[in-house]
Amino acid sequence: MADPTQPHNSPPTKQDDAVAPKQIPKPLNSKLNPPQRALVIKAPKNQTFSVSPSEKARRYQEYTRLRQRPNRRCRCFCWFMALTFLLIVLLGIATGTLYLILRPKALKYSIQDINIKGMNTTWPSSEATILPKFDLTVRASNPNDKIEIFYEKDNSAEIFYNNVKLCKGVLPEFYQPSNNVTVLKTVLEGIKLGREDQKALVEVQTEEQEVLLITKLRSYVKIKVGSVKTWKMAINVDCGVTLDGLRENPEIVSSNCDKFRVNIL
Protein backbone atom coordinates (compact mmCIF):
# COMPACT_ATOMS: atom_id res chain seq x y z
CA MET A 1 0.00 0.00 0.00
CA ALA A 2 1.22 3.37 -0.76
CA ASP A 3 1.92 5.81 1.98
CA PRO A 4 -0.70 8.49 1.96
CA THR A 5 1.75 10.99 3.36
CA GLN A 6 4.04 10.70 0.36
CA PRO A 7 3.38 12.86 -2.64
CA HIS A 8 2.41 11.13 -5.75
CA ASN A 9 1.96 12.17 -9.31
CA SER A 10 -1.75 12.76 -9.86
CA PRO A 11 -3.23 13.91 -13.17
CA PRO A 12 -4.08 17.60 -13.41
CA THR A 13 -7.72 18.56 -12.85
CA LYS A 14 -9.86 21.18 -14.55
CA GLN A 15 -9.77 23.32 -11.46
CA ASP A 16 -6.02 23.38 -11.58
CA ASP A 17 -6.06 24.35 -15.24
CA ALA A 18 -8.53 27.25 -14.61
CA VAL A 19 -6.97 30.63 -14.71
CA ALA A 20 -7.37 32.65 -11.57
CA PRO A 21 -9.21 36.00 -11.99
CA LYS A 22 -7.04 39.02 -12.29
CA GLN A 23 -6.96 41.30 -9.36
CA ILE A 24 -7.84 44.95 -10.11
CA PRO A 25 -5.26 47.15 -8.54
CA LYS A 26 -6.57 49.48 -5.96
CA PRO A 27 -5.96 53.19 -6.35
CA LEU A 28 -3.26 54.74 -4.34
CA ASN A 29 -5.66 56.84 -2.37
CA SER A 30 -8.90 54.91 -1.88
CA LYS A 31 -10.38 57.61 0.33
CA LEU A 32 -10.39 60.22 -2.46
CA ASN A 33 -12.02 57.93 -5.03
CA PRO A 34 -14.49 55.64 -3.26
CA PRO A 35 -15.65 52.70 -5.34
CA GLN A 36 -18.93 53.14 -7.21
CA ARG A 37 -21.64 50.63 -6.47
CA ALA A 38 -24.90 49.97 -8.22
CA LEU A 39 -28.05 49.55 -6.19
CA VAL A 40 -30.24 46.79 -7.54
CA ILE A 41 -33.68 46.14 -6.12
CA LYS A 42 -35.33 42.91 -6.97
CA ALA A 43 -39.09 42.67 -6.66
CA PRO A 44 -41.35 39.72 -7.29
CA LYS A 45 -43.18 39.63 -10.59
CA ASN A 46 -46.56 39.76 -8.88
CA GLN A 47 -45.61 43.15 -7.35
CA THR A 48 -44.32 44.85 -10.50
CA PHE A 49 -46.40 47.74 -11.89
CA SER A 50 -47.89 47.39 -15.33
CA VAL A 51 -50.67 49.06 -17.39
CA SER A 52 -53.27 46.96 -19.09
CA PRO A 53 -53.97 47.47 -22.82
CA SER A 54 -57.46 48.85 -22.10
CA GLU A 55 -55.99 51.42 -19.72
CA LYS A 56 -53.43 52.39 -22.35
CA ALA A 57 -56.20 52.84 -24.93
CA ARG A 58 -58.24 54.98 -22.52
CA ARG A 59 -55.26 57.19 -21.72
CA TYR A 60 -54.46 57.58 -25.42
CA GLN A 61 -58.02 58.60 -26.24
CA GLU A 62 -58.05 61.11 -23.39
CA TYR A 63 -54.72 62.58 -24.50
CA THR A 64 -55.93 62.79 -28.09
CA ARG A 65 -59.15 64.48 -27.00
CA LEU A 66 -57.23 67.05 -24.98
CA ARG A 67 -55.04 67.82 -27.98
CA GLN A 68 -58.02 68.21 -30.29
CA ARG A 69 -59.95 70.67 -28.10
CA PRO A 70 -57.91 73.78 -29.03
CA ASN A 71 -58.23 72.87 -32.71
CA ARG A 72 -62.04 72.65 -32.44
CA ARG A 73 -62.22 76.02 -30.74
CA CYS A 74 -60.00 77.52 -33.39
CA ARG A 75 -62.14 76.06 -36.16
CA CYS A 76 -65.34 77.36 -34.52
CA PHE A 77 -63.84 80.83 -34.18
CA CYS A 78 -62.68 80.80 -37.81
CA TRP A 79 -66.15 79.71 -38.98
CA PHE A 80 -67.78 82.45 -36.90
CA MET A 81 -65.48 85.13 -38.32
CA ALA A 82 -66.02 83.87 -41.87
CA LEU A 83 -69.83 83.89 -41.48
CA THR A 84 -69.74 87.38 -39.94
CA PHE A 85 -67.63 88.69 -42.79
CA LEU A 86 -69.96 87.03 -45.32
CA LEU A 87 -73.03 88.60 -43.71
CA ILE A 88 -71.38 92.03 -43.74
CA VAL A 89 -70.52 91.65 -47.42
CA LEU A 90 -74.05 90.50 -48.30
CA LEU A 91 -75.56 93.36 -46.29
CA GLY A 92 -73.34 95.84 -48.08
CA ILE A 93 -74.30 94.43 -51.47
CA ALA A 94 -78.02 94.53 -50.60
CA THR A 95 -77.74 98.11 -49.30
CA GLY A 96 -75.88 99.24 -52.41
CA THR A 97 -78.38 97.56 -54.71
CA LEU A 98 -81.32 99.08 -52.83
CA TYR A 99 -79.72 102.52 -52.99
CA LEU A 100 -79.18 102.26 -56.73
CA ILE A 101 -82.80 101.18 -57.26
CA LEU A 102 -84.52 103.71 -54.97
CA ARG A 103 -82.14 106.68 -55.17
CA PRO A 104 -83.41 108.01 -51.81
CA LYS A 105 -83.46 111.74 -51.12
CA ALA A 106 -83.65 113.52 -47.78
CA LEU A 107 -86.98 114.92 -46.63
CA LYS A 108 -87.21 118.71 -46.60
CA TYR A 109 -88.87 120.97 -44.03
CA SER A 110 -89.31 124.73 -43.81
CA ILE A 111 -91.22 127.31 -41.75
CA GLN A 112 -93.61 129.22 -43.99
CA ASP A 113 -95.36 131.48 -41.50
CA ILE A 114 -95.38 132.44 -37.81
CA ASN A 115 -98.01 134.61 -36.15
CA ILE A 116 -97.54 135.74 -32.54
CA LYS A 117 -100.36 136.48 -30.09
CA GLY A 118 -100.48 137.27 -26.38
CA MET A 119 -97.52 139.67 -26.13
CA ASN A 120 -98.50 142.00 -23.25
CA THR A 121 -96.84 145.37 -23.72
CA THR A 122 -98.08 146.72 -20.37
CA TRP A 123 -95.54 144.64 -18.47
CA PRO A 124 -94.22 145.05 -15.81
CA SER A 125 -97.30 145.38 -13.71
CA SER A 126 -98.37 143.24 -10.78
CA GLU A 127 -101.05 141.44 -12.72
CA ALA A 128 -99.65 141.44 -16.27
CA THR A 129 -98.03 138.28 -17.62
CA ILE A 130 -96.61 137.40 -20.99
CA LEU A 131 -98.11 134.19 -22.37
CA PRO A 132 -97.29 134.17 -26.08
CA LYS A 133 -99.21 131.98 -28.50
CA PHE A 134 -97.83 131.08 -31.93
CA ASP A 135 -99.68 130.08 -35.09
CA LEU A 136 -97.14 127.96 -36.93
CA THR A 137 -97.18 126.87 -40.59
CA VAL A 138 -94.76 124.09 -41.60
CA ARG A 139 -94.01 122.87 -45.11
CA ALA A 140 -92.99 119.18 -45.45
CA SER A 141 -91.68 117.89 -48.78
CA ASN A 142 -91.11 114.28 -49.90
CA PRO A 143 -89.01 114.41 -53.12
CA ASN A 144 -88.66 110.61 -53.50
CA ASP A 145 -90.17 108.70 -56.41
CA LYS A 146 -90.68 105.30 -54.75
CA ILE A 147 -90.84 106.13 -51.03
CA GLU A 148 -94.00 106.95 -49.06
CA ILE A 149 -94.09 108.47 -45.57
CA PHE A 150 -96.58 107.72 -42.78
CA TYR A 151 -96.50 110.35 -40.01
CA GLU A 152 -97.64 108.67 -36.79
CA LYS A 153 -99.08 110.10 -33.56
CA ASP A 154 -97.34 112.15 -30.85
CA ASN A 155 -95.65 114.59 -33.25
CA SER A 156 -94.65 117.84 -31.58
CA ALA A 157 -93.36 121.37 -32.22
CA GLU A 158 -91.64 123.79 -29.81
CA ILE A 159 -90.28 127.33 -30.11
CA PHE A 160 -87.32 128.65 -28.08
CA TYR A 161 -85.80 132.08 -27.57
CA ASN A 162 -82.32 132.22 -25.99
CA ASN A 163 -82.74 128.59 -24.84
CA VAL A 164 -86.04 129.49 -23.11
CA LYS A 165 -89.09 127.55 -24.24
CA LEU A 166 -91.86 129.92 -25.23
CA CYS A 167 -94.54 127.52 -26.41
CA LYS A 168 -95.28 123.95 -27.46
CA GLY A 169 -97.89 122.13 -29.51
CA VAL A 170 -98.80 119.06 -31.52
CA LEU A 171 -98.30 118.35 -35.22
CA PRO A 172 -101.08 116.38 -36.96
CA GLU A 173 -100.91 112.75 -38.07
CA PHE A 174 -101.02 112.30 -41.86
CA TYR A 175 -99.91 110.23 -44.86
CA GLN A 176 -97.55 111.67 -47.47
CA PRO A 177 -97.20 109.91 -50.85
CA SER A 178 -94.14 110.12 -53.07
CA ASN A 179 -93.28 113.44 -54.76
CA ASN A 180 -95.63 115.32 -52.47
CA VAL A 181 -95.58 118.63 -50.57
CA THR A 182 -97.81 118.96 -47.48
CA VAL A 183 -98.47 122.19 -45.55
CA LEU A 184 -99.25 121.77 -41.85
CA LYS A 185 -100.84 124.40 -39.61
CA THR A 186 -100.89 124.16 -35.84
CA VAL A 187 -101.30 126.36 -32.77
CA LEU A 188 -98.57 126.34 -30.10
CA GLU A 189 -99.75 127.26 -26.62
CA GLY A 190 -97.59 129.57 -24.54
CA ILE A 191 -95.72 128.56 -21.38
CA LYS A 192 -95.62 130.70 -18.25
CA LEU A 193 -92.27 132.48 -18.09
CA GLY A 194 -90.18 133.83 -15.26
CA ARG A 195 -89.87 137.56 -14.62
CA GLU A 196 -86.37 137.79 -16.09
CA ASP A 197 -87.44 136.03 -19.28
CA GLN A 198 -90.54 138.22 -19.60
CA LYS A 199 -88.39 141.33 -19.16
CA ALA A 200 -86.04 140.20 -21.94
CA LEU A 201 -88.96 139.64 -24.32
CA VAL A 202 -90.45 143.06 -23.59
CA GLU A 203 -87.10 144.74 -24.24
CA VAL A 204 -86.81 142.97 -27.59
CA GLN A 205 -90.38 143.92 -28.46
CA THR A 206 -90.00 147.62 -27.58
CA GLU A 207 -86.72 147.96 -29.47
CA GLU A 208 -88.31 146.42 -32.57
CA GLN A 209 -85.18 144.53 -33.51
CA GLU A 210 -84.75 141.23 -35.32
CA VAL A 211 -85.32 138.12 -33.23
CA LEU A 212 -83.93 134.63 -33.78
CA LEU A 213 -86.31 131.85 -32.75
CA ILE A 214 -85.44 128.15 -32.75
CA THR A 215 -88.28 125.89 -33.83
CA LYS A 216 -87.84 122.22 -32.96
CA LEU A 217 -89.97 119.67 -34.82
CA ARG A 218 -90.18 116.04 -33.77
CA SER A 219 -92.12 113.49 -35.85
CA TYR A 220 -92.54 109.72 -35.69
CA VAL A 221 -92.69 108.18 -39.16
CA LYS A 222 -92.80 104.86 -40.97
CA ILE A 223 -91.36 104.54 -44.46
CA LYS A 224 -93.04 102.40 -47.08
CA VAL A 225 -91.22 101.04 -50.13
CA GLY A 226 -93.50 99.07 -52.42
CA SER A 227 -95.40 96.72 -50.12
CA VAL A 228 -92.78 96.80 -47.34
CA LYS A 229 -93.20 99.18 -44.41
CA THR A 230 -90.37 99.86 -41.97
CA TRP A 231 -90.49 100.16 -38.22
CA LYS A 232 -91.14 103.50 -36.47
CA MET A 233 -88.38 106.12 -36.64
CA ALA A 234 -88.04 109.56 -35.05
CA ILE A 235 -87.19 112.59 -37.18
CA ASN A 236 -85.83 115.65 -35.36
CA VAL A 237 -85.56 118.94 -37.23
CA ASP A 238 -84.18 122.20 -35.81
CA CYS A 239 -85.12 125.33 -37.71
CA GLY A 240 -83.58 128.74 -37.10
CA VAL A 241 -86.17 131.44 -37.96
CA THR A 242 -85.28 135.14 -37.90
CA LEU A 243 -88.23 137.56 -37.54
CA ASP A 244 -88.19 141.31 -38.12
CA GLY A 245 -89.71 141.81 -34.68
CA LEU A 246 -91.46 140.13 -31.79
CA ARG A 247 -94.98 141.30 -32.62
CA GLU A 248 -98.16 140.15 -34.30
CA ASN A 249 -97.89 139.14 -37.96
CA PRO A 250 -94.10 139.46 -38.20
CA GLU A 251 -92.23 138.89 -41.41
CA ILE A 252 -89.76 136.05 -41.76
CA VAL A 253 -86.34 137.44 -42.64
CA SER A 254 -84.65 134.04 -42.99
CA SER A 255 -85.40 130.40 -42.27
CA ASN A 256 -82.98 127.49 -42.14
CA CYS A 257 -83.92 123.87 -41.32
CA ASP A 258 -80.63 122.14 -42.09
CA LYS A 259 -80.26 120.36 -38.74
CA PHE A 260 -81.88 117.03 -39.52
CA ARG A 261 -81.51 113.84 -37.45
CA VAL A 262 -83.09 110.40 -37.73
CA ASN A 263 -83.25 108.06 -34.72
CA ILE A 264 -84.18 104.41 -35.22
CA LEU A 265 -86.41 103.29 -32.34
ZAMARGU-4260 file (C-alpha; in steps of 0.2 Angstrom, whole numbers, plus 5000, padded with zeros to 4 digits):
<rodrens>
0) 5000/5000/5000 | 5006/5017/4996 | 5010/5029/5010 | 4997/5042/5010 | 5009/5055/5017
5) 5020/5053/5002 | 5017/5064/4987 | 5012/5056/4971 | 5010/5061/4953 | 4991/5064/4951
10) 4984/5070/4934 | 4980/5088/4933 | 4961/5093/4936 | 4951/5106/4927 | 4951/5117/4943
15) 4970/5117/4942 | 4970/5122/4924 | 4957/5136/4927 | 4965/5153/4926 | 4963/5163/4942
20) 4954/5180/4940 | 4965/5195/4939 | 4965/5206/4953 | 4961/5225/4949 | 4974/5236/4957
25) 4967/5247/4970 | 4970/5266/4968 | 4984/5274/4978 | 4972/5284/4988 | 4955/5275/4991
30) 4948/5288/5002 | 4948/5301/4988 | 4940/5290/4975 | 4928/5278/4984 | 4922/5263/4973
35) 4905/5266/4964 | 4892/5253/4968 | 4875/5250/4959 | 4860/5248/4969 | 4849/5234/4962
40) 4832/5231/4969 | 4823/5215/4965 | 4805/5213/4967 | 4793/5199/4964 | 4784/5198/4947
45) 4767/5199/4956 | 4772/5216/4963 | 4778/5224/4947 | 4768/5239/4941 | 4761/5237/4923
50) 4747/5245/4913 | 4734/5235/4905 | 4730/5237/4886 | 4713/5244/4890 | 4720/5257/4901
55) 4733/5262/4888 | 4719/5264/4875 | 4709/5275/4887 | 4724/5286/4891 | 4728/5288/4873
60) 4710/5293/4869 | 4710/5306/4883 | 4726/5313/4877 | 4720/5314/4860 | 4704/5322/4865
65) 4714/5335/4875 | 4725/5339/4860 | 4710/5341/4849 | 4700/5353/4860 | 4710/5369/4855
70) 4709/5364/4836 | 4690/5363/4838 | 4689/5380/4846 | 4700/5388/4833 | 4689/5380/4819
75) 4673/5387/4827 | 4681/5404/4829 | 4687/5404/4811 | 4669/5399/4805 | 4661/5412/4816
80) 4673/5426/4808 | 4670/5419/4791 | 4651/5419/4793 | 4651/5437/4800 | 4662/5443/4786
85) 4650/5435/4773 | 4635/5443/4781 | 4643/5460/4781 | 4647/5458/4763 | 4630/5453/4759
90) 4622/5467/4769 | 4633/5479/4760 | 4629/5472/4743 | 4610/5473/4747 | 4611/5491/4753
95) 4621/5496/4738 | 4608/5488/4726 | 4593/5495/4736 | 4601/5513/4735 | 4604/5511/4716
100) 4586/5506/4714 | 4577/5519/4725 | 4589/5533/4724 | 4583/5540/4741 | 4583/5559/4744
105) 4582/5568/4761 | 4565/5575/4767 | 4564/5594/4767 | 4556/5605/4780 | 4553/5624/4781
110) 4544/5637/4791 | 4532/5646/4780 | 4523/5657/4792 | 4523/5662/4811 | 4510/5673/4819
115) 4512/5679/4837 | 4498/5682/4850 | 4498/5686/4868 | 4512/5698/4869 | 4507/5710/4884
120) 4516/5727/4881 | 4510/5734/4898 | 4522/5723/4908 | 4529/5725/4921 | 4513/5727/4931
125) 4508/5716/4946 | 4495/5707/4936 | 4502/5707/4919 | 4510/5691/4912 | 4517/5687/4895
130) 4509/5671/4888 | 4514/5671/4870 | 4504/5660/4858 | 4511/5655/4840 | 4502/5650/4825
135) 4514/5640/4815 | 4514/5634/4797 | 4526/5620/4792 | 4530/5614/4774 | 4535/5596/4773
140) 4542/5589/4756 | 4544/5571/4750 | 4555/5572/4734 | 4557/5553/4732 | 4549/5543/4718
145) 4547/5527/4726 | 4546/5531/4745 | 4530/5535/4755 | 4530/5542/4772 | 4517/5539/4786
150) 4517/5552/4800 | 4512/5543/4816 | 4505/5551/4832 | 4513/5561/4846 | 4522/5573/4834
155) 4527/5589/4842 | 4533/5607/4839 | 4542/5619/4851 | 4549/5637/4849 | 4563/5643/4860
160) 4571/5660/4862 | 4588/5661/4870 | 4586/5643/4876 | 4570/5647/4884 | 4555/5638/4879
165) 4541/5650/4874 | 4527/5638/4868 | 4524/5620/4863 | 4511/5611/4852 | 4506/5595/4842
170) 4508/5592/4824 | 4495/5582/4815 | 4495/5564/4810 | 4495/5562/4791 | 4500/5551/4776
175) 4512/5558/4763 | 4514/5550/4746 | 4529/5551/4735 | 4534/5567/4726 | 4522/5577/4738
180) 4522/5593/4747 | 4511/5595/4763 | 4508/5611/4772 | 4504/5609/4791 | 4496/5622/4802
185) 4496/5621/4821 | 4494/5632/4836 | 4507/5632/4849 | 4501/5636/4867 | 4512/5648/4877
190) 4521/5643/4893 | 4522/5653/4909 | 4539/5662/4910 | 4549/5669/4924 | 4551/5688/4927
195) 4568/5689/4920 | 4563/5680/4904 | 4547/5691/4902 | 4558/5707/4904 | 4570/5701/4890
200) 4555/5698/4878 | 4548/5715/4882 | 4565/5724/4879 | 4566/5715/4862 | 4548/5720/4858
205) 4550/5738/4862 | 4566/5740/4853 | 4558/5732/4837 | 4574/5723/4832 | 4576/5706/4823
210) 4573/5691/4834 | 4580/5673/4831 | 4568/5659/4836 | 4573/5641/4836 | 4559/5629/4831
215) 4561/5611/4835 | 4550/5598/4826 | 4549/5580/4831 | 4539/5567/4821 | 4537/5549/4822
220) 4537/5541/4804 | 4536/5524/4795 | 4543/5523/4778 | 4535/5512/4765 | 4544/5505/4749
225) 4533/5495/4738 | 4523/5484/4749 | 4536/5484/4763 | 4534/5496/4778 | 4548/5499/4790
230) 4548/5501/4809 | 4544/5518/4818 | 4558/5531/4817 | 4560/5548/4825 | 4564/5563/4814
235) 4571/5578/4823 | 4572/5595/4814 | 4579/5611/4821 | 4574/5627/4811 | 4582/5644/4815
240) 4569/5657/4810 | 4574/5676/4811 | 4559/5688/4812 | 4559/5707/4809 | 4551/5709/4827
245) 4543/5701/4841 | 4525/5706/4837 | 4509/5701/4829 | 4511/5696/4810 | 4529/5697/4809
250) 4539/5694/4793 | 4551/5680/4791 | 4568/5687/4787 | 4577/5670/4785 | 4573/5652/4789
255) 4585/5637/4789 | 4580/5619/4793 | 4597/5611/4790 | 4599/5602/4806 | 4591/5585/4802
260) 4592/5569/4813 | 4585/5552/4811 | 4584/5540/4826 | 4579/5522/4824 | 4568/5516/4838
</rodrens>
